[in-house]
């Protein structure tokens, strides 16, 4: 037998439903009750002619006003005299205490909740043509700094960040870094980059570019791929292609990410990029500084531009066309990019010149036809063909196998690598790594790389180059860098005792520790996160740069080399940089700078590295100085 709900049960049920609708319903209900209370009070005052002793009878509007005052302010009844008037005023005041005070309390809670919602960053961003960063990692501070420099000549540049971090914590972290924002404004929002509703908050459809940062823990690649899917497969996506830059850590996930993002996403395989730069740098002192100069916005960087005055001219003629910019390659009309193309290639309409220059508005053709080249100072010496190389690796991390494979692509047959680390090696992975090597044999030694006895026993001076890797997948950043510094100090002491320069390249995790490590006088430091951050910033501004860096960093085609200046010109002779450009051109190379050995440890002089010098500048080289060129070998 069904029991029909009673009247009181129905009232409670409807009241519960009303409460479940949130503060808005409560405020509405209490507002109505307050209004009813005031109206009843006003009508009673007016209808029953309630008044003070010897007072004038109240009109309707005066009665409503007196009712409102007593409901809002309990102190109003203190002045009442007549007992009937007092008692009714007390009744209205009690109603006001229970109803209006509750209403005020709920209003306060609602306002506090709204402020808390705003603090969490849930309001929609109305910016357009902004750079959108999805995710949060240590790379974000370098990216913000670089984009601030890049946007210095733009009108109202904006960066919008969406991350699962708390909005206030993100803003505080950015503020604590004391980044020079120029005229850049950074807007933070909290939410999941994989959630379509959260993505809608940051307006990805009107962003000029999107940077996807992988989280520093967990399955980073799957999160990045899900974020790409959330953007490109969004039911409300824009018709035009997106400009997305994303980092991928595991090569096995690269093909899946390409399939998901297609032509809309530029993928940076972070460990692969690091391995290539580390290998190239370990074989050429000063190269990391050249890459940093090309990748950051503080100084000269790469720009693309159509130059009609160069149509019909050869690439060999184009490299002389600019005084304060260095031509390094071409983007053909079909979109292909080639660094150091053939000197006799005739530039066609639609081709773009790739230059190293201070800004996009400094790519100015000089129009000069006379370059004051010192032809008598030009020499042409062939370098000896490189023989087998001996490499010492101190330390190990998950990027180690990729580093060994990459080094194997560059060295001559018969080369040797000795790995020393207290890392718990997986013998199966080591055997697999050795099996795929073509030019190199590998020897693994389990020992502490911070031990003086271990390092002194290695006969370090017998190796052509030394690489020091961080234990970044086992230790905190500062602890890992501390171990690296100890290893470098031991190597420095050996170098001084043996009176022999060691070619050392070291991986650092924190850029601040690079200054501390300067005392070790190491040739090159590679801060892996910083380089990736710089690269992502550059590509977010111009997606075609990815093709240029890919061409530079692969073993095929032309790369950056630091070659002895004496192979190109007579030493101790004063000449302009046009002369060096001419000498390099004769052997199918492009000169883009030089390194002065005497300044190699002077930070104020860029550690001796000069990229894109003014070609009218008079220079003089000694036997230890190098010319920075683009060449195939």
N, C-alpha and C positions, 0 to 999 in steps of 0.2 A: 504494500500500500504506500503510495507516494504522499509525502507530507508537503502541503503547500507552504512556501516560505511566508513567514509572518511579515507584518508591516515593518517592525524594527529591523528584521533581518534584511529586508529589501533596502532600507535606508542605509544600513551599514555596508551592504554590498556596493551600492552606488557611490557611497562615500569613499570606499576603498578604490574603486575604479577612478574616481576623480583624483585621489591622492597619487595614483600610479602615473598620472599624466605629467607630474613634475611640479617645480616651483611656480610655473606660469598659472596652472589651474588653481593652486593654493592662493596665489596672490589675487586672482580674479574672484574666488569665493569670498575671501576675507574682505576684499574691497566692496563687494556687494553687501555683505553683512554690516560693514561699517557705514555704508550709505543708508541702509535701512534703519540702523540705530539712530543716525543723525536725523533722518526724516521723521521717525516716530517721536523723537524728543522735540523737534520743532513743532510738530502738529499738537502734541500734548501741551507744550508751553502756550501755544496760540489758542488752542481750543478750550482749555480749562482756565485760561486767564491767570496762569501762575506767574507770580511776580514777587519782588521783594516787598517788605512792609512799607506801605505808603508809596510804592513804586507805580509807574505807569504800566498798564497791560501791554504785553508784547504783541507785535504783529507777526505774521508767518515767517518773514525773512529774518526778523530779529530772533525768533524762536529757533530757527535752523542754525543761526550763527552761535547762539548760546549753547545749543546742543553739541555743535562741533567743537567749541572751545573746551567744554567739560569732558568730552570724550578724548580729546588730544592731551589735555593738561590737567592732571589731578589737583594741582594747586589752585585751580579756578574756584573750587567750592569753598575755599577758605574765607572768602568774602561774603558768602551767603548768610542771611539772617533768619528769614521766615523758615519754620521747621518743615512745612510741606515742600517749600522750595528747596530746602537743604536736602531732604530725603530723596526727592526725585533727581536732583543734581548728583547726589551720591550714587544713585542707581546708574545713571548715564555714565558717570566716571568709571564705575566698576566694569560696565560693558566695554568701555573704551580700553581699559587695562587689558582685558582678556582678548579683545578682537584687534584693536589698532596696534597694540604692542606686539602681538603675534605677527600681524602684517608687516610691521617694521622689521622684526627679526628675520622673517622670511625674505623680505626685500634685501636686507643686508647680506644674508647667505647667498642669495641669487647673484648679487653684484660681486661678492667675493669669488663665487664659482666661475663667473664670467672672466674676472681678472685672472684667475688661475688657468682658465682655458687659453686666454691670450698669452700668458706666461709660457705655456707649453707649446705655443706656436701652432695653432690649428686654424688660424684665419687664412683666407685665400690671398695669394700674392697677385698683385695686379701689374707687376713689371712685365715689360716686353723687351725683346732683343737683349736678354740677359744671358750670362753664363750660368748654367745650372750644374751644381755638383751634387751627385747622389752618393751618399755614404760618408763615412768618417774614418780617417786614419792619420798617421803622423805626416803623411805627404801633403795634407790639405793646407798647412801653413806656408809651405814653399809655393804651392799653386796660387794661393791668394796673393802672396807677395809679387809673383811674376805677372799675374793678370792685372794687378794694380799698376805696375810699370807699363804694361802693354796698353792699358786703357787711359794713360795719362793725357793723350791728345784726343780722347773721345768725349762726347757730350753725355754726361750722366751715366757712366758705366756702372753696371750692377752685377753682383754675384749673389745667387740664391743657393742656399744649402738645405738639403733634405736628408735627415739622418734620424736614426732611432735614439740618438743621444738627446738629453734634455736641452731645450732651447737656451735656457739661461747658462747652463754649463758650457755649451758651445760658444756662446758670446763671450763668456769670461775667459775661456781658453784662448780665443783669438785675441782678445784684449791684452792678455798677459804676455803674448809674444811681441808686443810693441811693433807690429808691422806698420810700415809707412804706407798708408792706404791711398796716398795721393788724393784723387777725387773719386775714388771707388767707394761704394756703399755695399756692405755685406748684410744680407737678410737671412736669418736662420729659421727653419721650421722643423718640428719634430714629427716623425712618422716613418713608416717603412717604405723604402724606395720600390719594393715589390708590390705594394698595394695600390690599386688603381685609384681609389678614393684619396689616398694620401698624395699620390702623384698629381692629381688634379689641383691640389692646393698650390703647387709651385709652378703651374702654368708651363709644362714642358713643350707644348705645341708652339709657343711664341718665343722660345729660347733660341738664341743664335747658335749655341753649342751646348752639349751635355757631356760632362765628365763623370764616369762611373768609377768610384774607388772601391777596391776589394776590401772587405773587413780583414783585420789583422789576425783573427783567429776563426776557427770553424772552417767549413767548406766554402772558401772564398770564391772559387770559380763558379760554383753552382749559384751562388747569390748574385754574382755579376750577370750570369746568363739569364736568370729569372728577371732581373731588372731590365735587361735589353728587351726581353719578351714583353714585359709590361708596357714598355714605351712603343715598340714597333707594332705590336698586335693589339694595341688599345682600340676598342670600337670607335672611340672619338678622335682618333689620330688625325693629323693633318695630311693633306694630299702630297705636299712637297716632302722630299727626303729629309730625314734628320741628319744632323752632324754630331755623331756620338763618338767619344773616345773612351775606351774601357781597357782595364788591365786584366791580363790572364796570367796565372802563375804556372800552371801545369800544361806542357805542350800537348798532352792527350786531349785537353778540352778545347784546343784552338779550333779544330774543324767544326765542332758543334757550335761554338760561338760564331764562327763565320757563317754557318748555315742559318743561324737565327738572325744575325744582324745584316747579312748580305752587304750591299754597297753603302749602307747607312752608318756602319760602325768601323772605326779604325781601331784595331786590336793591338795592344802592346804586350808582347810576351816578355814580362819583366825579367825573369831569370835569364832568358836568352839574350836580351839586350845587355844586361850586366856582364854576362860571360864574354860577349863579343868585345865590349869596351875594355874589360879587364885583360883579355888576351892581347888585343892590339896595343894597349898601353904598356903591358909588361915587356914588350919587345921594343918600345920606343919611349924614352924618357920625355915627359912633358906633354904627351898626347892627351891625357885626361883634362888638362887645362884648355886645350884647343876645343875639345868636345863641350866643356862647360861654357866656353865663350859662345859657341854656336847655339847652345840650347837655352841659355838664359837671356833675359831682356835687358840686362844691365851691361850695355856695350853694343857689340855688333852681333847680328843674327842673320838668318837666311830669309830672303824675300823673293817672291816671284813677280815678274812684271813683263807686260808687252812693250817692246821698244821698236816702233816702226822704222826708226832710222837705221836699225841693224838688219832689217829684212834685205836679203840679197848678199849679205856679207858672211864671211866664214866665221866659224867659232874662234879660230885663231886670231882674227881681227877683232872680234868682240871683246876679248880679254884685255885689250888696250883701251877700250872705249870709255872707261870710267876712271877718274882720278882717286876718288875716295870710296869706291866700291870694288869688290873683287868678284868677277864672274867665275862661277864654279861649275855650271852645268846648264842643261836645258830641259824644259818640259815641252815635249812635242805636242803638236796640235791634237793628236789622238789621246793625250793624257799620260803617255809614258814619260818617265823621268830618267835622265842619264847624267851622271856626274862625270865630268871630263870626257865629253864625246870627241870623236875624231876632229882634229884641227881643221880639216878641209871641209867639214860639213857646212853647207850653206843654209843659213837661217831663213825659214819660210814664214809666210804670214800665218798667224795662229800659234806659232812657237812662242814660248815664254822664256825669258832669261832668268836664271837662278843666280842671285848675287848674295854676297856677304856685305851687309851695309848697316849703318846705325839705325835707320828707320826707313819705312817705305817711301818717304818723300825725299830721301837722300840718294836715290837711284837716278843720278843725273849724268847723262852722256856729256863728256867734256867737249867733244868736237875737235880735239887736238889731232894734228897729223904728225907733229914733230915731238919726239919723246926724249930727246937727249940721251939716247942709249950709248953706253960706253962699250962699243963692240970689241975693242981690244982687250977688255977685262973679262970677256966671256970665255970660259973653258968648258970642255965636255969630257968628264972622267966617268968611266963606267965603274959601278960598284962591283966588288967581288961577289960572286954568287954565294948566297948563304949556305953554310953547311949545317950538319946536325946541331941541335941546341940542347943544352942541359938546363932544366927548370926545376927549382926547388919550391914546393908548396908547403907552407907552414900553417897548420890549421885546416879545418874542413867544415863544410855545411852541406845542406841539401842541394846547393847549386854546384857543388864540386864536380860531379860527373859531367855535367853540361860544360863546365869550364875546361875539363880535360879533353872532351871531344872537340870543342872549338879550337883549342890550341893545336890539336892534331891536324886540323885543316890548314894551318899556316906554316908549320915547321917542316924542315926537310926530313927525308927518310933517315932513320937511324937515330932520331932524337930520343931523349930520356927525360922522364919526369919522376922525381922522388917526392912522395907525399908523407909528411910527418904530422901526426896528430894524436891526441888522446881520445878522439872521437871513436865510439864503438862502431867500427865498420861492419857493414853487412857484406859478408864474403861473396854471397851470390851476386849482389849488385856490382861489386868490384870486378868479379870475373866477367860479368856481362859487359862492363865498361871496357875492360882490356880486350875483349874479343872483337869489338867493333873499331879498334884503332888501326890505322893504316901506316902511320909514320913514326909511331912512338911506342916505347916500352915503359911500363909503369912499375915502380917499386913502392910498397906501402910499409910504413914503419909506425908502430904504436908507441908514442912517447909524448911527454908534456912539452909543448912548444914555448913555454915560459921558463923552462929550466936552462940555466946557463950551461950546465954540463952537456945537455942534449945538443944544444945549438953549436957549441964549440966542437962537438964530435962529428959534425956533419960535413966538415971541409967546405964551408959556405962559399969561399972564394973560387972554388972550382966550377961553380954554376954560372951560366950566362945571365940568368935573371932569377929573382926571388919574388914569390907572391905570398902575401900574408892574408889569410882569410879569417873572417870573424865567425865565432860560434853563435851566430844570431838565432838559430833555431833551438838552442838549449839554454841560453842565458839572457838576462836582462841587458838592455842596450848598453848601459854604462859599464856593467861588469864585463861584457864582451869586448868593448873598446879598451878597457883597462888591460885586459890580457894581451890585446894587440899591441898596445903601447909598450908593455914590458918586452915583448918579442922584438919590437923595432929597436928598443934601446940596446938589447944584446947585439943585434946585427950592426948597429952603428958603432959599437965598441970594437967589434971584430974588424970592421972596415978601417977604423983608425989604427988599430994595432998592426994590421997587415999592410997598411998604407995602400989600399986598393979600393977604388970606388965600386960599390955594388949597385946593380940595377934592380931597384926594389919598387914594387907597387903594392900598396896596401889597401884593403877594404876597411872603411870606417862606417859606423852606423849613425853617429851624431856629428853634424857639421862643426859643432863647437869644439869637439875633440881634435879637429884637424889643426887648430892653432896650437894646442898643447903638444901635438906630435911634431911640430915644426923643428923642435930641438933634435929630432932624429935625422933630419936632413934627408928624408926619403924622397925619391924622385917624384912619385905620384901617389895621391890618395884618391880613392874612388868612394864617394858616399852614395851607395846604391840607391837608397830611397830618394835622395836629392836629385840624382840624374833622371830617374823615372818621373819625378814630379816636374822637372824642367821640360822633359820631352812631352808630357801630357799637356802642359800649358801651351807649348808651341803648336802642337797639333790641333788643340781646341780653337786656336786662332786661324789656322790654315791647314786643312786636312791633307793637302797635297805634300806637305812637308814629310809625311810618313814615308812616301815613296823615296824621297831624297835621303832620309836617314837609313832606310832599308838598303839602298844602294851603297851608301858609305860603309855600313857595318857588315856587309857580307864579304866573304873571302873572294868571290868573283867580282870582276870589274875593278873600278878605281876606289882606293881608300885614301885616308890621310896618312902621309909619311913625314917624318922629320929626317931629312937627308943632310949629310955634311955639306956645308956651304962651299967648301973647296972643290966640290964636284961640279959647280956651276960657274963660279967666278974666281978671279985672282984674289987671294987674301990680302988684308991690310990695304985695300984700295977703296977710296971713297967713290961711291956711285949711287944712283937713284934706284928705286925699286923696279922701275920699268926695265932696267937692265936685267934684273933677276927674272922678271916675267918672260923676257925674250929668251934668256938662256934655258929656262925650264920648258918653254914652248918647243924649242928645237929637239927635245927628247920626249915630246908628247906628254908633258906634264903641265899643270897649272900651279903657279906659285901664289899662295894666299897669305903668307906671313913668314916669320922667322923666330928663332929662339937664340937669345944671347946667353951663353954658358956662364958668364961672370955674374949674371943676375939670377941664377937658378934658385937661390935660396932667399931672395929679397921679395917679400910679399908686396911692398910698395911699388915694385916695378913689374908686377904680374908674374913673378918667378921667371922673368926673362922671356916670356912668350908674348909675341905681338901678332895679332891676327888682323888682316885687312889694313895694313899701313897705307898712309898717303903715298902714292907712287912717285911723287916728286921729292919725297923725303930722302935725304942723303944718309946712307948707312955704310958701315965698315965692319968686316967680319974677320974673326980669328979662326984658328984651326979647329977649335972646339965648338964653334957656332953651327947652327943647323938652319936649313931652309925648310919651311912647311909647304908641302906640295900635295897635289892630288895626282896619284899615279896608280898604274895597275900593279906594280910590284916595286 
